[in-house]
Amino acid sequence: MKELTKLDEERTERLLEANAQADRQVVQVKEAASDLVRICADPELAKQCFSLTKRMEIEENEFNLNLPRYIDTFDRRSGSTSARPSKDLEMRRIQNKTLRNACTNC
């Protein structure tokens, strides 16, 4: 009887952990969506984050997809390279990983 109670408690704990993780992922997806809306609404910010690049240019760069080759990360106000796109990129990587994990559970 004690073993059943212990197993039931472990199951409940795992369910709570899974629900908490799902809630965090939902929050991350909503944040990503609001960030994309904000970025797309500002053409200057969009230029720093997105680029439509022809295949020929990618081939010329030997399929190197480093963002500074395709987007302007130079901050004209401070005269230095902006860290924002790399921070946004890291956030997108985390969100994409989260989305992939969420989709595999669908």
Backbone hydrogen bonds, N-H to C=O, Kabsch-Sander energy under -0.5 kcal/mol:
donor,donor_aa,acceptor,acceptor_aa,energy
5,T,1,M,-2.1
6,K,2,K,-2.5
7,L,3,E,-2.6
8,D,4,L,-2.5
9,E,5,T,-2.3
10,E,6,K,-2.5
11,R,7,L,-2.5
12,T,8,D,-2.4
13,E,9,E,-2.5
14,R,10,E,-2.5
15,L,11,R,-2.4
16,L,12,T,-2.4
17,E,13,E,-2.3
18,A,14,R,-2.5
19,N,15,L,-2.6
20,A,16,L,-2.4
21,Q,17,E,-2.4
22,A,18,A,-2.4
23,D,19,N,-2.4
24,R,20,A,-2.2
25,Q,21,Q,-2.3
26,V,22,A,-2.2
27,V,23,D,-2.1
28,Q,24,R,-2.3
29,V,25,Q,-2.4
30,K,26,V,-2.3
31,E,27,V,-2.5
32,A,28,Q,-2.5
33,A,29,V,-2.4
34,S,30,K,-2.3
35,D,31,E,-2.4
36,L,32,A,-2.5
37,V,33,A,-2.2
38,R,34,S,-2.3
39,I,35,D,-3.0
40,C,36,L,-2.8
41,A,37,V,-1.6
42,D,38,R,-0.8
42,D,39,I,-0.8
46,A,42,D,-2.6
47,K,43,P,-1.9
48,Q,44,E,-1.0
49,C,45,L,-0.9
49,C,46,A,-0.7
50,F,46,A,-2.9
53,T,51,S,-0.7
57,E,54,K,-0.5
58,I,54,K,-1.7
59,E,55,R,-2.8
60,E,56,M,-2.4
61,N,57,E,-1.5
62,E,59,E,-2.0
63,F,58,I,-2.8
64,N,61,N,-1.6
65,L,63,F,-0.6
69,R,66,N,-1.8
70,Y,67,L,-2.3
71,I,67,L,-2.7
72,D,47,K,-0.7
73,T,71,I,-0.8
75,D,80,S,-3.4
76,R,74,F,-0.9
79,G,75,D,-2.4
80,S,75,D,-0.8
82,S,73,T,-4.2
87,K,83,A,-2.1
88,D,84,R,-3.3
89,L,85,P,-2.9
90,E,86,S,-2.5
91,M,87,K,-2.3
92,R,88,D,-2.6
93,R,89,L,-2.5
94,I,90,E,-2.2
95,Q,91,M,-2.5
96,N,92,R,-3.2
97,K,93,R,-2.5
98,T,94,I,-2.4
99,L,95,Q,-2.8
100,R,96,N,-2.8
101,N,97,K,-2.5
102,A,98,T,-2.5
103,C,99,L,-2.8
104,T,100,R,-1.8
105,N,101,N,-0.8
105,N,102,A,-0.6
106,C,103,C,-1.1
